[in-house]
Amino acid sequence: MQSETQTKDSISFEDFKSQVLEDYKIAVTSRECSLLGRREVLTGKAKFGIFGDGKEVPQLAMAKAFKKGDFRSGYYRDQTFMMAINELSISQFFAGLYADTNIEHEPMSGGRQMGGHFTTHSLNEDGTWKNLMQQKNSSADISPTAGQMPRLLGLAQASKIYRNVEGIDAEKFSDKGNEVAWGTIGNASTSEGHFWETVNAAGVLQVPMVLSVWDDEYGISVHAKYQTTKENISEILKGFQRDEDNKGYEIIVVNGWDYVALVEAYEKAAAIARNEHCPVLIHVKELTQPQGHSTSGSHERYKSEDRLAWEKEYDCNAKLREWILQNDFSTAEELDAIEKDIKKEVREGKKEAWNSYLEPTRNKQKELLKVLTKVAKSSSNKNFLVPLVNELKGNKEPLKKDLVSIARRSLRYLIGEESSEKTEFINWLEEYSETTQEEYSSHLYSTKFPETEEVKPVYDEESKEVDARVILRDNFDTIFSNYPETLIFGEDSGEIGDVNQGLEGLQKKHGKLRVADVGIREATILGQGIGMAMRGLRPIAEIQYLDYVMYALQTMSDDLSTLQYRTKGKQKAPLIVRTRGHRLEGIWHSGSQLGGLLNLLRGMYVLVPRNMTKAAGFYNTLLEQDVPALVIECLNGYRLKERMPKNLGEFRTPIGVVETVKEGADITLVSYGSTLRIVEQTAQELQEVGIDAEVIDVQSLLPFDLNHDIVKSVEKTNRLLVIDEDVPGGASSYILQHILEEQNAYRYLDSKPQTLTAKEHRPAYGTDGDYFSKPSAEDIFEKVYAIMHESNPSEYPKLR
C-alpha cells in the first residue's frame, strides 16, 4: 500500500491509471478506518479517537514526494500518509486504538499513546542506529498542539549540517544533506507560539523543510475568524515569501480536494527544499473534517447547514472519485466494487487487531482461573473466594487490570493461611504484575542507567590555576576536535563565545555551523537539538540561563524527555542541554526551578556540577551515552580559580554518583551546585565549635545516588540536613524522599531529618537580596548547631 513518486509524463497511461486507482484505494481504506474507528470508541472498545478523515488526498500527494531518508514531524491526522508510505496497516491502526502493548502489533508506541500518533523505528533491539537512509522516517508524534514544530526545525537543520560540515560519518543518516523534513499542522494550531517561532527560525536558517497546513477552517469548534488574522495563514505570511533580493520561504497555496494540483504542488515543494535548502510552506485549503474534531463530540453542533452541505460536496475523497470517473480511469461500478471490498478488508483488519489484543489476556485469564480455583478450594474462606472465581470466569473480554484486580482482592481472604496453593497463586500474581508493569513503564531512560567509571582529572607540577571558564573552553575545544558530529548553538554562543566566554574563540576555529549564534527563541533552540539528535548528530543546545529554560520547558517535558518512553525504545534523541544558574542576584537570573524540573523532566538526566571541572567531566561522559541531559553550570563559578587538568576530553564525572567532599562524624550535610561551596565553608567554621560535619555533593539529581552512598554516611553520623537554594518543598524534598524512603536512612537517625531552603519568594535583587532570600553560611551554621543542641544541649548550649 505504498505511493511512489511518479508523474504522468514519465510513465504510460496504464501505469498512471493504476497508480491513481491505488491512491484511491488508500484514501478509501483510510476513511473506512476513521469511520469504523469512531464506532469502536462509541461502543467502548477504545477510549478515544482522533482521525485523519478529510485530509486523505493531500497526504497522498505528500507521500509521493517523500523519499527514503526523509523525516516527518507531524500532526495526529496523518494516518493516510503513514498508510501511503507503507508504515501503517489496517490492523496496526486498530491496535493503536485499542492500546495493544505488543510493539509488533502496535509499532507506533506499544500502546503508550492514543491512536493517531505515528512513528517509525530508528533503533535496533540493542539501541544502536538503524540505517535511516534505507527507510522513510517519522519522528514520534505528541499531542500538544504545535509541539511538533520545534523538532521539525532540527530535523531539517541536520541536512544542512550534513551537507556543509566535513568529517562526519553520515552513512546511516544522510546523503550529502539531500533529505527533507516534512511538517504538518492544523490551521488552528498555527495560532500557537511554537509555530511562529519555528517558521521564523527556519526562514533565518534556510533549511530543507516543507510545512503543510491542513486548513478545514476550524479548531475543534472554533472558526478560523477567531484563530487567524484575515482567516488565512498564507495571506499573513506573505512577508516571508522569498524574492530575488531576499531569502525566505516559497509559499504555495492549493485546494485540498484537487488531486492533480496537490501532486504538482508537492513535487515542486520537494524540489525546492531538497535542492536549494529553502523552506516551503504549503497552505492546503478547502479541506473538510467529516466526523468533527474527535470522538468527544459532533461537528453538527457548531457547523451551519450550508457548511455541512459544502463539506459533503467538497470532501476530498468524493472529489477524487469524481475526477477518476471524469477521466475514464474507472467506472462507477468498478469503484463501487473497490469500496465494497475495502469495507470488508477494514472490518477483517479490525477483527484481527481486536483478537490479537485480547488473546494474551485471555490466556492469562485461564492461568489465573486455574490457580485461583485451586486456592479457593483449599481455603477456609472458600465462600468469599468463589464469587471472585465466578466474576473472573464470566468476563468474556478481560483487561489486564481485571485479572490483577481480582487476584489482589483475593489475597485479602488468604491472610494468615499457608498452603502450596497459596504459594503458587502468589507466584503467579507477582510474575504477571511485574511483566505487565514493564509493558507500561520500560524505556523511560535506556534499559538501565549505564554505569559510568570515573576518570579523574590528572594534574602535575605544571598544572596552573586558571579561570574556571578556561577549563570548560579548552575541554569543548577538545570535544569538537575529536567528535566531528558535535556542535553547540545558543544565544551569544558563537562570536563572543557565550556570555561567560566558555566558548571563547571556538567559532573561529570550528566554524559558524558548529559553534553558532541563534536568535532569542528558546523553544526552537531545543527543537534544533532534538531534531538533529534524532538524525545521528550530537548537538549541545545552550539556554543562556536556567530561568530561560522555562520558555523551552514544554518542549523538553512533552517531547525530549518522553521520546524513548513513548516509542518503547524505538527512537532516541541524546541531546545535551547546557545552561547556567544559581546564586546570582535578582528574580529573573537566580531563581531555582529544580523542584519543577525534577518532576517534569523524568526521562532526562539533570546534572548539577559544583565547578567547571566537574561540568566538563559530565560533557565528556554524556558523549559516551545516549540519554538526553540538562547540565546546569554554576553561574558564579566561571571566574573562580581551578587547576587545569592535563587530560582534557578524557576525564569523566560519573552520573548518578555522589561525592563526599569532606568526611565527618556528627552530621551529614547534603547539597549541590553553588550552595555546596557555602556548605563547605560552613563545615570548616563548625569545627571551631566542635561539630564535625560530613559534606556530600549530590552532583546528579536525575539519576540520584545510584549506589546509595548517602545512607552510609547517615549510618555513621545519625543526623541529616539537606541544604538547597530551591523553594521549600522543591528539590530538597525530592532529595529527602530518596534518602528516607528509597535508602531507608530513617533507621539510623537520632535526630529529625531536616531541610534548609530558600524563602518561598524568588530571590530579591542585590547582595543583600541574595543573603536574605537564600541559605547563607550563617543560616547553615545556626541550623546545624540547633540540631546538635537538641541532641546534646549540655555540649552545645543554646546559641540564641
TAKA-V609381 format. One record per residue. N is the residue number from 0. RES is the residue in one small letter. PHI is phi as a letter, one per 40 degrees, with the letter a starting at -180 (NA if undefined). PSI is psi as a letter, one per 40 degrees, with the letter a starting at -180 (* if undefined). NEAR is the number of other ideal C-beta (glycine too) atoms within 8 Angstrom. Layout:
[[N	RES	PHI	PSI	NEAR] [N	RES	PHI	PSI	NEAR]]
This chain:
[[0	m	NA	f	9] [1	q	b	h	6] [2	s	b	h	11] [3	e	c	i	6] [4	t	c	h	8] [5	q	a	i	9] [6	t	b	i	8] [7	k	c	d	6] [8	d	c	d	4] [9	s	c	e	5] [10	i	b	i	9] [11	s	c	i	5] [12	f	d	d	6] [13	e	c	d	6] [14	d	c	d	9] [15	f	c	d	11] [16	k	d	d	10] [17	s	c	d	8] [18	q	c	d	12] [19	v	c	d	11] [20	l	c	d	12] [21	e	c	d	10] [22	d	c	d	13] [23	y	c	d	13] [24	k	c	d	11] [25	i	c	d	15] [26	a	c	d	15] [27	v	c	d	12] [28	t	c	d	14] [29	s	c	d	14] [30	r	c	d	11] [31	e	c	d	11] [32	c	c	d	15] [33	s	c	d	14] [34	l	c	d	10] [35	l	c	d	11] [36	g	c	d	15] [37	r	c	d	12] [38	r	c	d	8] [39	e	c	d	14] [40	v	c	d	14] [41	l	c	d	7] [42	t	c	e	6] [43	g	g	e	5] [44	k	c	d	8] [45	a	b	i	12] [46	k	c	d	5] [47	f	a	i	10] [48	g	b	h	14] [49	i	b	h	11] [50	f	b	i	14] [51	g	b	e	13] [52	d	c	h	12] [53	g	g	e	12] [54	k	b	e	15] [55	e	c	d	15] [56	v	c	d	15] [57	p	c	d	15] [58	q	c	d	13] [59	l	c	d	17] [60	a	c	d	13] [61	m	c	d	13] [62	a	c	d	12] [63	k	c	d	14] [64	a	c	e	12] [65	f	c	h	14] [66	k	b	i	10] [67	k	d	h	7] [68	g	g	d	11] [69	d	c	i	12] [70	f	b	i	14] [71	r	b	h	15] [72	s	b	h	15] [73	g	b	a	14] [74	y	b	i	11] [75	y	c	f	9] [76	r	b	e	12] [77	d	c	f	16] [78	q	c	d	15] [79	t	c	d	15] [80	f	d	d	15] [81	m	c	d	11] [82	m	c	d	15] [83	a	c	d	15] [84	i	c	e	11] [85	n	g	f	7] [86	e	b	e	9] [87	l	a	h	9] [88	s	c	i	8] [89	i	c	d	13] [90	s	c	d	12] [91	q	c	d	13] [92	f	d	d	16] [93	f	c	d	15] [94	a	c	d	14] [95	g	c	d	17] [96	l	c	d	14] [97	y	c	e	14] [98	a	g	f	11] [99	d	c	h	13] [100	t	c	e	10] [101	n	c	h	11] [102	i	c	d	9] [103	e	c	d	4] [104	h	c	d	12] [105	e	b	g	15] [106	p	c	e	10] [107	m	c	d	12] [108	s	a	e	13] [109	g	g	f	13] [110	g	g	e	12] [111	r	c	e	10] [112	q	b	i	10] [113	m	c	i	11] [114	g	d	i	13] [115	g	g	e	14] [116	h	b	h	15] [117	f	b	i	15] [118	t	a	i	14] [119	t	b	i	10] [120	h	c	h	9] [121	s	c	e	11] [122	l	b	i	12] [123	n	c	i	7] [124	e	d	d	4] [125	d	c	e	4] [126	g	g	e	10] [127	t	c	i	6] [128	w	c	h	10] [129	k	c	i	11] [130	n	c	h	8] [131	l	c	e	13] [132	m	c	e	11] [133	q	c	e	6] [134	q	a	i	9] [135	k	c	h	12] [136	n	b	i	11] [137	s	b	h	14] [138	s	c	i	15] [139	a	c	h	13] [140	d	c	i	15] [141	i	b	i	11] [142	s	c	d	9] [143	p	d	h	7] [144	t	c	h	8] [145	a	g	e	12] [146	g	c	d	13] [147	q	c	e	16] [148	m	c	d	17] [149	p	d	d	19] [150	r	c	d	15] [151	l	d	d	16] [152	l	d	d	19] [153	g	c	d	18] [154	l	c	d	16] [155	a	c	d	17] [156	q	c	d	13] [157	a	d	d	18] [158	s	c	d	16] [159	k	c	d	15] [160	i	c	d	14] [161	y	c	d	15] [162	r	c	d	10] [163	n	b	e	7] [164	v	b	h	11] [165	e	c	i	4] [166	g	g	e	4] [167	i	c	h	10] [168	d	c	g	4] [169	a	b	e	9] [170	e	d	d	6] [171	k	c	e	9] [172	f	b	d	12] [173	s	a	i	15] [174	d	b	g	8] [175	k	f	f	6] [176	g	g	f	13] [177	n	c	e	9] [178	e	c	i	15] [179	v	b	i	15] [180	a	c	h	19] [181	w	b	h	15] [182	g	b	i	15] [183	t	b	i	16] [184	i	a	i	15] [185	g	c	i	13] [186	n	c	d	15] [187	a	c	d	13] [188	s	c	e	12] [189	t	c	e	14] [190	s	c	e	8] [191	e	c	i	10] [192	g	c	d	7] [193	h	c	d	14] [194	f	c	d	13] [195	w	c	d	9] [196	e	c	d	13] [197	t	c	d	15] [198	v	d	d	13] [199	n	c	d	10] [200	a	c	d	14] [201	a	c	d	15] [202	g	c	d	12] [203	v	c	d	7] [204	l	c	d	10] [205	q	f	g	10] [206	v	b	i	13] [207	p	c	g	15] [208	m	b	h	16] [209	v	b	h	16] [210	l	b	h	15] [211	s	b	h	12] [212	v	b	h	15] [213	w	c	h	15] [214	d	b	h	14] [215	d	b	e	11] [216	e	g	e	7] [217	y	b	i	14] [218	g	b	h	11] [219	i	f	b	6] [220	s	b	e	9] [221	v	c	h	8] [222	h	c	i	7] [223	a	d	d	13] [224	k	c	e	6] [225	y	c	e	5] [226	q	b	d	12] [227	t	b	h	13] [228	t	d	h	4] [229	k	g	e	6] [230	e	f	f	8] [231	n	a	h	9] [232	i	c	d	11] [233	s	c	d	11] [234	e	c	d	7] [235	i	c	e	9] [236	l	c	e	12] [237	k	d	d	8] [238	g	c	e	4] [239	f	c	e	11] [240	q	c	h	10] [241	r	c	i	9] [242	d	a	a	6] [243	e	c	d	3] [244	d	b	e	3] [245	n	b	h	6] [246	k	c	i	6] [247	g	i	b	8] [248	y	b	i	14] [249	e	c	h	11] [250	i	b	h	12] [251	i	b	h	11] [252	v	b	h	7] [253	v	a	i	13] [254	n	c	h	9] [255	g	c	e	15] [256	w	b	e	13] [257	d	c	g	9] [258	y	d	d	14] [259	v	c	d	7] [260	a	c	d	9] [261	l	c	d	16] [262	v	c	d	11] [263	e	c	d	8] [264	a	c	d	12] [265	y	c	d	14] [266	e	c	d	12] [267	k	c	d	9] [268	a	c	d	14] [269	a	c	d	13] [270	a	c	d	8] [271	i	c	d	11] [272	a	c	d	15] [273	r	c	d	10] [274	n	c	d	6] [275	e	b	e	6] [276	h	f	f	11] [277	c	b	h	12] [278	p	c	i	15] [279	v	b	h	14] [280	l	b	h	14] [281	i	b	h	14] [282	h	c	h	13] [283	v	c	h	13] [284	k	c	i	9] [285	e	f	f	7] [286	l	c	i	14] [287	t	b	i	9] [288	q	b	g	12] [289	p	d	d	9] [290	q	b	e	9] [291	g	g	a	9] [292	h	c	d	10] [293	s	a	a	9] [294	t	c	e	8] [295	s	c	e	5] [296	g	a	i	8] [297	s	b	h	5] [298	h	c	e	13] [299	e	c	e	7] [300	r	c	d	7] [301	y	b	e	6] [302	k	b	i	9] [303	s	c	i	5] [304	e	c	d	5] [305	d	c	d	6] [306	r	c	d	8] [307	l	c	d	11] [308	a	c	d	8] [309	w	c	d	8] [310	e	c	d	13] [311	k	c	d	8] [312	e	c	d	7] [313	y	b	e	11] [314	d	d	h	12] [315	c	c	d	16] [316	n	c	d	11] [317	a	c	d	11] [318	k	c	d	13] [319	l	c	d	14] [320	r	c	d	10] [321	e	c	d	8] [322	w	c	d	10] [323	i	c	d	13] [324	l	c	d	12] [325	q	c	d	6] [326	n	c	e	6] [327	d	f	f	5] [328	f	c	d	8] [329	s	a	i	10] [330	t	b	i	6] [331	a	d	d	6] [332	e	c	d	6] [333	e	c	d	8] [334	l	c	d	13] [335	d	d	d	8] [336	a	c	d	8] [337	i	d	d	13] [338	e	c	d	9] [339	k	c	d	8] [340	d	c	d	8] [341	i	c	d	12] [342	k	d	d	9] [343	k	c	d	8] [344	e	c	d	10] [345	v	c	d	13] [346	r	c	d	9] [347	e	c	d	9] [348	g	c	d	14] [349	k	c	d	13] [350	k	c	d	8] [351	e	c	d	9] [352	a	c	d	18] [353	w	c	d	11] [354	n	c	d	8] [355	s	c	d	12] [356	y	c	d	11] [357	l	c	d	10] [358	e	d	d	8] [359	p	c	d	7] [360	t	c	d	12] [361	r	c	d	9] [362	n	c	d	8] [363	k	c	d	11] [364	q	c	d	12] [365	k	c	d	8] [366	e	c	d	9] [367	l	c	d	14] [368	l	d	d	11] [369	k	c	d	8] [370	v	c	d	12] [371	l	c	d	16] [372	t	c	d	9] [373	k	c	d	11] [374	v	c	d	16] [375	a	c	d	13] [376	k	c	d	8] [377	s	c	e	8] [378	s	c	i	14] [379	s	c	e	4] [380	n	b	f	9] [381	k	d	d	9] [382	n	c	d	5] [383	f	c	d	8] [384	l	c	d	14] [385	v	d	d	9] [386	p	d	d	7] [387	l	c	d	13] [388	v	c	d	12] [389	n	c	d	8] [390	e	c	d	9] [391	l	c	d	15] [392	k	c	d	7] [393	g	c	e	6] [394	n	c	h	9] [395	k	c	d	4] [396	e	b	g	5] [397	p	c	i	12] [398	l	c	i	7] [399	k	c	d	9] [400	k	c	d	6] [401	d	c	d	10] [402	l	c	d	15] [403	v	c	d	12] [404	s	c	d	8] [405	i	c	d	13] [406	a	c	d	14] [407	r	c	d	8] [408	r	c	d	8] [409	s	c	d	14] [410	l	d	d	10] [411	r	c	d	6] [412	y	c	e	9] [413	l	b	e	12] [414	i	d	h	6] [415	g	g	e	3] [416	e	c	i	9] [417	e	b	h	3] [418	s	a	i	9] [419	s	c	d	5] [420	e	c	d	12] [421	k	c	d	13] [422	t	c	d	8] [423	e	c	d	11] [424	f	c	d	15] [425	i	c	d	9] [426	n	c	d	8] [427	w	c	d	12] [428	l	c	d	12] [429	e	c	d	8] [430	e	c	d	8] [431	y	c	d	13] [432	s	c	d	9] [433	e	c	d	8] [434	t	c	d	8] [435	t	c	d	10] [436	q	d	d	8] [437	e	c	d	8] [438	e	c	d	10] [439	y	b	e	9] [440	s	b	e	6] [441	s	c	i	10] [442	h	g	f	10] [443	l	c	d	8] [444	y	b	a	10] [445	s	d	i	11] [446	t	d	d	7] [447	k	a	i	5] [448	f	c	h	9] [449	p	c	h	7] [450	e	c	h	4] [451	t	b	h	12] [452	e	c	h	6] [453	e	c	h	8] [454	v	b	h	8] [455	k	c	i	5] [456	p	c	i	10] [457	v	b	h	8] [458	y	b	i	7] [459	d	b	a	6] [460	e	c	d	3] [461	e	c	e	4] [462	s	c	h	9] [463	k	c	i	6] [464	e	c	h	6] [465	v	b	i	10] [466	d	d	h	8] [467	a	d	d	15] [468	r	c	d	13] [469	v	c	d	9] [470	i	c	d	15] [471	l	d	d	14] [472	r	d	d	15] [473	d	c	d	10] [474	n	c	d	13] [475	f	c	d	14] [476	d	d	d	12] [477	t	c	d	10] [478	i	d	d	13] [479	f	c	d	15] [480	s	c	d	7] [481	n	c	d	6] [482	y	b	g	9] [483	p	c	e	7] [484	e	c	e	9] [485	t	c	i	13] [486	l	a	i	16] [487	i	b	i	16] [488	f	a	i	16] [489	g	i	a	15] [490	e	c	h	10] [491	d	g	e	10] [492	s	c	d	14] [493	g	c	c	12] [494	e	c	d	6] [495	i	c	e	8] [496	g	g	f	14] [497	d	g	i	12] [498	v	c	d	6] [499	n	b	e	8] [500	q	g	f	11] [501	g	c	e	13] [502	l	b	f	14] [503	e	d	h	10] [504	g	g	e	8] [505	l	c	d	13] [506	q	c	d	14] [507	k	c	d	4] [508	k	c	d	8] [509	h	b	e	9] [510	g	g	i	8] [511	k	c	e	8] [512	l	c	d	9] [513	r	c	d	12] [514	v	b	g	15] [515	a	b	i	13] [516	d	c	i	10] [517	v	b	i	12] [518	g	c	i	7] [519	i	c	g	4] [520	r	a	g	10] [521	e	c	d	11] [522	a	c	d	14] [523	t	c	d	15] [524	i	c	d	16] [525	l	c	d	17] [526	g	c	d	16] [527	q	d	d	17] [528	g	c	d	17] [529	i	c	d	17] [530	g	c	d	22] [531	m	c	d	16] [532	a	c	d	15] [533	m	c	e	16] [534	r	b	f	14] [535	g	g	e	10] [536	l	c	i	13] [537	r	b	g	11] [538	p	c	i	15] [539	i	b	h	14] [540	a	c	h	15] [541	e	b	h	14] [542	i	b	h	16] [543	q	d	d	10] [544	y	b	i	11] [545	l	d	d	14] [546	d	d	d	11] [547	y	c	e	11] [548	v	d	d	16] [549	m	d	d	7] [550	y	c	d	8] [551	a	b	e	13] [552	l	c	d	11] [553	q	c	d	10] [554	t	c	d	16] [555	m	c	d	16] [556	s	c	d	11] [557	d	c	d	10] [558	d	b	c	14] [559	l	c	d	14] [560	s	c	e	13] [561	t	c	e	11] [562	l	d	d	16] [563	q	c	d	14] [564	y	c	d	11] [565	r	c	e	12] [566	t	b	e	14] [567	k	f	f	11] [568	g	g	e	9] [569	k	c	e	11] [570	q	a	i	13] [571	k	a	i	11] [572	a	a	g	12] [573	p	c	g	11] [574	l	c	h	15] [575	i	b	h	15] [576	v	b	h	17] [577	r	b	h	13] [578	t	a	a	15] [579	r	a	i	12] [580	g	a	a	15] [581	h	g	h	15] [582	r	f	f	12] [583	l	c	a	10] [584	e	b	h	10] [585	g	h	i	11] [586	i	d	d	9] [587	w	c	e	7] [588	h	b	e	10] [589	s	a	e	16] [590	g	c	i	11] [591	s	b	h	15] [592	q	c	f	11] [593	l	c	d	13] [594	g	d	d	14] [595	g	c	d	9] [596	l	c	d	12] [597	l	c	d	13] [598	n	c	d	7] [599	l	c	e	10] [600	l	b	f	13] [601	r	c	h	9] [602	g	h	e	12] [603	m	b	i	14] [604	y	c	i	12] [605	v	b	h	14] [606	l	b	h	13] [607	v	b	g	12] [608	p	c	i	16] [609	r	c	e	13] [610	n	a	i	11] [611	m	c	d	16] [612	t	c	d	13] [613	k	c	d	11] [614	a	c	d	14] [615	a	d	d	15] [616	g	c	d	14] [617	f	c	d	14] [618	y	c	d	15] [619	n	c	d	15] [620	t	c	d	13] [621	l	c	d	14] [622	l	c	e	11] [623	e	c	e	6] [624	q	b	i	11] [625	d	b	f	6] [626	v	b	h	11] [627	p	c	i	15] [628	a	a	i	13] [629	l	b	h	14] [630	v	b	h	14] [631	i	b	h	14] [632	e	c	i	15] [633	c	c	h	17] [634	l	c	d	16] [635	n	c	f	9] [636	g	b	e	12] [637	y	c	d	15] [638	r	c	e	6] [639	l	c	i	9] [640	k	c	h	6] [641	e	a	i	11] [642	r	c	h	10] [643	m	c	h	11] [644	p	c	i	12] [645	k	c	e	9] [646	n	b	f	9] [647	l	d	i	12] [648	g	g	e	8] [649	e	b	d	7] [650	f	c	i	14] [651	r	b	h	12] [652	t	c	h	15] [653	p	c	i	10] [654	i	c	h	15] [655	g	g	e	11] [656	v	b	h	13] [657	v	c	i	13] [658	e	b	h	7] [659	t	c	h	11] [660	v	c	e	8] [661	k	a	h	9] [662	e	c	i	5] [663	g	a	i	12] [664	a	b	e	7] [665	d	b	d	10] [666	i	a	i	14] [667	t	c	h	15] [668	l	b	h	14] [669	v	b	h	13] [670	s	a	a	14] [671	y	a	i	11] [672	g	g	a	14] [673	s	c	d	13] [674	t	c	d	15] [675	l	d	d	13] [676	r	c	d	8] [677	i	c	d	13] [678	v	c	d	13] [679	e	c	d	11] [680	q	d	d	9] [681	t	c	d	13] [682	a	c	d	13] [683	q	c	d	8] [684	e	c	d	9] [685	l	c	d	13] [686	q	c	d	10] [687	e	c	d	6] [688	v	b	e	7] [689	g	g	e	7] [690	i	b	h	12] [691	d	b	g	9] [692	a	c	h	15] [693	e	c	h	16] [694	v	b	h	14] [695	i	b	h	15] [696	d	c	h	12] [697	v	c	d	13] [698	q	g	d	13] [699	s	b	h	16] [700	l	c	d	13] [701	l	b	h	10] [702	p	c	i	9] [703	f	b	h	11] [704	d	f	g	14] [705	l	c	d	8] [706	n	c	e	7] [707	h	f	f	9] [708	d	c	d	11] [709	i	c	d	14] [710	v	c	d	12] [711	k	c	d	8] [712	s	c	d	12] [713	v	c	d	15] [714	e	c	d	9] [715	k	c	d	9] [716	t	c	d	13] [717	n	g	e	9] [718	r	a	i	15] [719	l	a	h	15] [720	l	b	h	16] [721	v	b	h	14] [722	i	b	h	15] [723	d	a	i	18] [724	e	c	e	12] [725	d	c	i	12] [726	v	c	i	10] [727	p	d	h	8] [728	g	g	e	7] [729	g	c	b	14] [730	a	c	d	12] [731	s	c	d	15] [732	s	c	d	10] [733	y	c	d	12] [734	i	c	d	14] [735	l	c	d	12] [736	q	c	d	9] [737	h	c	d	11] [738	i	c	d	17] [739	l	c	d	11] [740	e	c	d	7] [741	e	c	d	8] [742	q	c	e	11] [743	n	f	f	8] [744	a	c	e	14] [745	y	d	d	7] [746	r	c	d	5] [747	y	b	e	9] [748	l	c	h	12] [749	d	b	e	6] [750	s	b	i	10] [751	k	c	h	5] [752	p	c	h	14] [753	q	b	i	9] [754	t	b	i	12] [755	l	b	h	12] [756	t	b	i	14] [757	a	c	i	13] [758	k	c	i	8] [759	e	c	d	5] [760	h	c	i	6] [761	r	c	i	8] [762	p	c	h	14] [763	a	c	i	12] [764	y	c	i	7] [765	g	g	i	8] [766	t	c	d	6] [767	d	c	d	7] [768	g	d	d	12] [769	d	c	d	14] [770	y	c	d	8] [771	f	c	e	7] [772	s	b	d	11] [773	k	b	i	11] [774	p	d	h	12] [775	s	b	i	8] [776	a	d	d	9] [777	e	c	d	6] [778	d	d	d	9] [779	i	c	d	16] [780	f	d	d	11] [781	e	c	d	9] [782	k	c	d	11] [783	v	c	d	15] [784	y	c	d	13] [785	a	c	d	9] [786	i	c	d	14] [787	m	c	d	14] [788	h	c	d	12] [789	e	c	d	7] [790	s	c	d	9] [791	n	a	g	7] [792	p	c	d	8] [793	s	c	d	5] [794	e	c	d	6] [795	y	b	g	12] [796	p	d	i	6] [797	k	d	h	5] [798	l	c	d	7] [799	r	a	*	2]]
